[in-house]
């Protein structure tokens, strides 16, 4: 019978660990009788609480035995070493009352390591064998697709081993491609490293491969693009595995093989985040996320769970999206307490009930209307949600002593040409004003970044839908450019910016180089495998810019201790002026007076380019 639960594996580990003590005596003495048997029993019982504490501290029972790795076995070795040292230190005391040879703790430690490691390796072998038999039984008679794996590192090795153990996947690895000349000619998991990317066509010809799997989760988008183009020229299909931001738990499995996406082609080199800094302000905290069902909000929730919060409070007004992220979190992070609540940031009474009930220590405010044309048509909604909703959140954070408030902003707040951008710019002012009234130890900040790939309503899903319908793909202007970042990357940098905690700051994320939307469309068409899809230009929509900016002309940038995050010096607004602006915006939005809202926003923002 397979032990699947963490609790069950913990008890089995404890049983095996405890049995090692008795076995150590048997190996040392051959026969255990009389008073010696009494010593064995007492020594074994004394070791149980020590081993229980070690298993609890090192968390080795949480490892997935089916995918046990060298790192897992190293953790076992560290744990048994600590227990052995503890028992050795205890031995002089025990010897005054019991028969405990000095060699017993040492023999026990070696036995425990062997038994615990063997248990895991045997489970991995048994499950792999059973899975192979089951899959072989279901496997069709089709010849498996021959696969070259790009990347002879850890991810490539694990992927090759998984494919060899999973014949039902219909993919047979036949070799590796790797740009490290040192690896060429070597053998990894029984497969040769056939050369660098320049040798791909020859390797495909020699091995009969028809598919290239790119197993390089840490590679940047330019490298992925080179491999995809080389595969196309060699007549190979190209697939990949997720990047580092998407991999959960570091495991690489055959289920993660997928078609190359445009996100992969735009993937940037992995950004190093200060895990300790993020954990320092999140661990053990009650963390509230507004807009938790949205693209950014839901990814923030996923990333937050990794840093040990005591509770995650998920707030949003869309019940389906909140239900979906709640179910996902309960499934993936059962140890984190989750509270999913339907609420609208525009309703201060409901929000206050939530703050009073859960007393969050950290708040991420990601609830906002974001679509430029829709907000051009409904400016009052942009004010109610983006401006007044942000004020409600900020005021409650002040009232209930929230130590950290991070407001998610946008590059469209810079030199705004749209109501949406201007509303987010005023929201930044609201946060900055609240920061001036924050108590010592509180930090209220905003984080600006550009478009995120794959978010609901963004260009890539729109392009894919148009391609599925047979085209054409519509773009507003051939010169339209945007900054792009993947959702996981943006979310992690938002968490990092929260850790910088310079009260009142507006942080900018390094968005890399801007991308032409037309080039992006061509990539999506190519990757979809579609033929003869036309690109047409529809003209810019109300409020749209050709080029987005991250800074206004009057803002200075100050480096932070994180190389990917900068701090902007915001236009200062006098508290009385802001209060007056908010009152006038509230009145205009209450009357659904669009022209008045535009005029107020244009007058309040020095660099505004809103059409009045």
N, C-alpha and C positions, 0 to 999 in steps of 0.2 A: 504494500500500500504506500502511495506517495504522500508525504507530508507537505501540504500546500500553504498552510497559514504560518504567519510569523510566530504566533504563540506555540504552535505545534513544533516548529523547528527549534524554537528556544528550549522547550522541554526535552526534545531529543538530544540537542547539544549538551544540555546539563546532565542528562543520563549518561551519555558517552564520556563526558569529561569526568564524571564521578567514578565511572567504572575503571578509568585509567589508574586511579589510586590503588584499587585492589589488584589489578593486573600487575602493577609495579612490584608489589610484594611477592606475587606468585613468581614473576621472573627472577626476582632477587633471591628468594629462599626456596623455590621449588615446591615446598609443602608449607601450608599455613595451618597450625594446630594450637590448641590451648590458649595460653596467655597471648601468644602472637596474634591469634584470630581476634582477640579483644582489642589489641592495639590497632589492627587493620581496620576494624569497624569504627573505632573512635576517630582515628586519623581521617578516614573517608568522610565521616559526618562533619568533622571540623572544616574540611575543605569545601563543603557544599556552599555555604554563604559567600566564601571568597570567589568561587567560580560563578555563582549567580551574579555577583556584582560585576565581575569582569565581562561576562556575556552581555549584561545590560549596558555597560559603559562602551564596549567596543562595537556593539550592534552587529556582530557577525551573523546573527540569525536572520537579519534582514536581506542578506545577499540572495540573489536569484540563483539557486543551485544549478539550474539547467544551463546557465551561462557563466559558471564559476571561472574566474580568471586568476592569473598569477598575482594580481593586486589583492584579490580576496584571500588567497592563501598566505600572502605576506601579512595581512591583517590578523589572520589566525596565529601566525608565528609570533607576532608582537604580543597578542593576548596571552598565549600559553607561556611566553617568556616572563611576562609580568607576574602571572600566577606562580610560576616556578620560583621566581625570586622571593615572592611573599612567603611561600611555604619554607624556603630555605632559611629565611630570617626567623621564622616561627619554630624551626626544628630544635634549636637549643632548649627552648621552653618545653616542648613536647617530650624531649628525650629524658627529662627528669621524672616523667610519669609513665611514658609509653616506650615501646620498642620501635624506634624510628631510625633506621640506618640513614646516614647522610646521603646515600645515593638514591634513596626513594624519591624525593622531589624531582631529581634530575631525570630518573627513569620515567617517572609519571609524566613530566613535561614532554619528553620525546614521544611517549605513547599517545598522549592526548593530541599532539599535533598530527601524528600519523592517523589516528582514528578519525578525528574531525575532518581532516583533509580527505581521507579515504571515503568517508561518508558522502562528501560533496561530489567527489570525482565519480564514485559509483552511481550516484543519483543522476549525474550528467550523462554517464555512459548508458545507463538503463533507459532514461527518457529518450535519449537520442536514438538508441536501438529500436525502442518501441515505436517511436515516431517514424523512423525509416521504414520499419516493417509495414506500419499502417499506410504510409504514403505510397510505398512500393506496391501495395495491394491495390491501391486506387489509381496508380499511375497508368497513363495510356501507353500505347505502343509507339507513340511518336518519338522520333529521334530528338534528344534534347538540344536546345540552342547552345552553340559553343560561344563562350564568353571570355573576353579579355577584361581584366580589372586594371583600371588606371589608379595607381597609388599602391606601392608595396610597403605602406606603413601599417600601423596598428589596425586602422579601419579596414584597409584592403585585406589584411591577413584574416581578420575576423569574418569579413564578408565571404572570402573564398572558402573558409572552413564551414561556414553556415550553408553555402551552396552545395558543397560536397556532401554534407549531411542531409540535404533536402532534395533528393532527386525528383520529387513530385513537382518542384518549381519549374522543371523543364529547362533549367539552365546549368550547363556544365562548364566550370571555369577551366581554362586551358593555359593561362599564363598571365603575367603581370606586365604592365608598362609603367616605368618610373623614370623621372628625369635625373635621378641620382646615378651617376656613372659607376659609383662604388657597388651598387646593387646589381648591375647588369651581369648576367651569367650565373647569379646565385639562385638558390632554390628556396622557396617559402611555401610551407604546408604542402610540399611535394610538387609544386608548380614552378616553372622557370620564370625569372625576370628577363624579358626578351629585349629590353632596350628602352630608349627614351621615346618621347612623342614623335620624333622624326622617323622612328622605326615602326610606327603603328601600321602603316599600309603593308609593309613586308611581314610583320607579325601576324596580321589578319590573314594574309595569303598562306603563310606557312602552317597556321593552326586551323584554318577553315572557320575562323570566328566570324560571327555575324552581328555581335552585340558588344558594345563597350559600356561597362559599368564604371562610372567615375566615383571612386570611393575616397574622396579627399575632403572631409567636412571642414577643414580649416583653410581651404584654398579660397582665394578671392575670385570675384566675378570674371576678371580678365583671363585668369587661368582656365576657368570652366569654359569660357567662350572658345579659347584656343583648342581645348580637347573636343568640344562639340563640332567645331569647324573641321578639325582633322578627321574626326570620325565620319563626317559627311563625305569628305573627299576620299576616304578609304572605303566607302560603301557600307559603313557600319551604322546601325542604330545606336543612339546614345541614351543612356539612362544614368541616374545619379542617386545618391543617398542624401539625406538632409544635411544642412550645415550645422556647425556647432551650436548655434542658438536654438535650433529645432530639436536636436537630439536630447532625449530625456534619459537621464541616468547614465549616459555614456555607452549604452548598449547599442550594438549594431546587429540588425537582423535582416533576413531576406524580405520581410514585410515592408521594410523601409525603402526598397528599391522603387523608384518612380521615374516618370518622364522628367526630363530637364525642363525647368520652368524659367520664366523670365526673371524671377527673383534670384535664381542661381546665377544668371548672366550678369546681374547687377550687384551680386553679393560682394561686400567689401571685406578686406582683411579683418579677422576677428578683433573686436575691440576689447582690450583688457579692462576689466572692472575691478574695483577694490572691494573684494567680497567682505573683508572685515569691516570696512566703513559702512557698507550697506547693512550688514547684519547688526552692526552696533546700534542703529536707530530703529530696526524693524523687529529684531528678535524679542519674543515675549510680549509684543505690543498688540493691542486691538487696532487693526488697520481697516479703515473705511474707504471704499472706492465708489465714487459716483460714476454713472455711465458704465457700470461694470459689465453690461451685456454687449457693449460696443466693441469695435475692432481693437482699439487701444486699451480700453478698460478691461476687457476680458484677458488680453495678454498680460497686462499689469498684474491681474489676479494670479495667473499661472506663475509668473516670475516671483511674485511676493511669497508664494507658498514655500519656495526653496530657502527662505531666510528665517524660518522658524517663528512666524507670528503666532501669538496665542489664539487669535481669532481674526477671521476675515469677514467683514460686513459688506455684502454686495448690494449696492443700491442702484436701481434703474427703473424706468417707467415702462419698458417693454417686457411684458411677462414672459414671452417665449424665449427671448434672448437671456433673460436672467435665469429662467428655469434651466436652459441649456448649460450655462456656465456653472450653475450650482451642481447639476448632476455630474458634470465632468470633474469638478473639484472633489466631490464626495467619493467619486470612483478612484481618482488618481492620488488624492491626498487625504486619506481617511483619518490621519492623525491630526489634521488641522480643523478646528471648530469653524463651521461655516454658517452664516446667517444671511439668507437671501431675502431682500425686502423690496417690494414695489413702492416706489416713491418718486415724486417729481421735484427737482430742485427749485422749481418755481413756487412751491407751496411750503412756506417757512414753518407752519404749525406741524406738519407731518415730519419735516426734517428735524425740528427740535425734539420731537418725541423720540426719534432714532438716536440723536446725540445724547439725550438724557438717559435713555435706556442702556446704551452700549458704551458710552464714554470713550470714544476712540482716542488713541494717543497720536496716530498718524492718519492723515487724510490725503488721498489723491483725487483731485477733481477733474474727471475726464468727460463729464456730461456736457454736451454742446451740440448745437446745430452746426453742420460743417459745409453743406452744399451751397456754393456761391449763387448759382442762378435761383435756387428755391428761396434763399433769403433775400435776394433782390426783389422777388415777387411778394415776400411776406416779411418786411422789415420789423414789424412789431413782434413777431415770433422770435427773431434774433435778439431783440432787446430783452424780452421776457426770460428767455432761456439762457443766453450767453452772458448777459450783463447782470440782470437782477438775480438770476439763479446763482451766479458766482458770488454776488454780494451776500445772499442768504447763507451760503456755505461759509464764507469768510467770517461773517459776524458770529455764527455759531461756533466756529473754531476759536474765536477770541473768547466767547462766553464760557466755553467748556474746557479751556486750557489745553487745546490740542498743541502738542509740541512741534509738529511739522505739518505744514500744508503745502502741497505741490500742485500747482495749477497747470494743466496741460494746455499750452497755447499753440500758435501756428505762425508760419512765415507770412501768411496773408495779413497778419496784424501790422506788418511793416509797410509804410507808405500806402495805406489801404486804398484800393480803388472800389471796394465792394462793401456792402453793409455787413456781410459776415466778417470780413477782415477787420472792419472798424469796431464791430461789437467785441471781438476778441481783444482788440487793442485797449478798449475801455475796461474790459475784464482784467487785463494786466494792471491797469491803473487802480482798480478796486483792490487787488491783492497787495499792491505796493502801499496803498493807503492803510490797509489793515495792518501791514507790517510795521508802520509807524506807531501803531497803538498796541503792538504785541508786548507781552510781558517778557522779562529776562528768561531765556531758555526756550522761547518760542521762535520759530523761523517760518516765514511765509514767502514762498518763491514761485515764479512762473518758469516754464520750460518751453522754448520755441523750437519747432522743427518743421520740416517740409512734409511732402506727401509720403504716405506709407503704402508700400506695395501690398496689394491683396485686400486692403480694407474695403468694407462694404461701399459700393457705389464708386470706387476708384476706377482708373482707366483700364487696368488689366482685365478685371472681370467684365467690364463693359466691352472691351475688344473681343474677348472670348465668346461672349454672347452673340456679338455681331458676326463672328466667324461661323458659329454654329448655325446661324440663320442664312449662311451663304454670302455674307457681305452686303454692301461694302463696309469697310472700317472707316468711321468718321473721325476726323481730327479738325479742331477749330482753325488752326493756322499752321503752315509748314515750319515756322520758326518758333513755335511754342516750346518752351523748355520748363522743366521742373526739377527740383531736388527730390531724390527718392531715398528711402531707407526701408529696410524690412521691419515688419511689426515687432518681432522679438528684439531686434537690435535697438529700435527706438524705445521700447519699454524698459530695457535694461539701463539705457542711458538716462531715462527719466528717474529710475530708482537711484542711480549714481548721483544725479544732480540733487536729489533730495538729501543725500548724505553730505553734500557740500555745505548746506545749511547757512548760507550768508543771508541773513534776514533782509527781505526787500529786493533781492536780486532777480533779474530776468536772465535765465541761462539759455545759451544757444548751443545746439548740438551741431557738431561738425558733420555736415551733410555730404561731404565729398564734392564731386563735380556734378554740375547740372546735366540732365539728360534730355535730348530732344525727343518730344513725344512721337514724332514721325519715325525716328529710329527704334523707339520702343515698340511701336506698332508693327514694324517690319520683323522684329525679333519674335513677337507673339505669333504672327502669321507663319513664320518659318518653323517655329517649335510646334505649332499645332498640326503641322503636316498638310495644311490646306493648300490648294492650288488656285491660282488665278483670282485671289481675293484683291479687290481694288481698294485703294485708299482715296478717300475724297475729303476735301476741305470745306467745312460748313461755315466758317467765319467765327470770329470771337463772340462770346456771349456777354450779356451785360455784367459788368463788374470784373471781368477776367483781365489778367495781365498776360503779356507774352513771356515775361521773365519774373520769377519770384525773387525776393530779397530776404535776407535774414537780419539786416540792420537798416535803420534810417540814417539819413545823412548827418543827423545831429547826435547820434549815439556813438560812444566809444566802446571798444572791446577790451576787456581785461582778461588775461589768461587765468585759469584756475589750476589747481594741482592735478587735474585730470586733462590729458592732452586732447581729448575729444569734446570737451565742454568749455565754453567761454561765457563770460559774464558781460552783459550790456548795461551801460549807464542809461537809465530810462529818463525820458522827459518828465520832469517833476510837475506835479499838479497840486495846487493848494487844496487842503481838505475842504474849505468852504466852497471852492469852485467845483470840486468833484461832487459834493453833496447837492449843489444846485443843479449840475448836469444830470445826476441820477433822478432827481425829482422831476425835471423837465422831460427826460426820456420816459419815465414812468407814466406821466400824463399823456404824452404823445402816443405811446404804445397802447395805453388804455383806450384811446380814441381811434386806434388803428390808422394813425395819421402818418403815412409813409413819407411824404415830402418834408414834414416837420422833423421826423427822425433823421433823415438824411442831412438836413441843414444843421441840426444840433451836433451830429457826429462830425461833420465837416469843420464846424467852427471849433470844436473841442480838441481836434487832433491837428497839430500844426502842419504835419506832412501829408494830410489827407488829400487824396485825389478823387474822392467820391464825386460823382456827377450829381449836382443839386438841381 
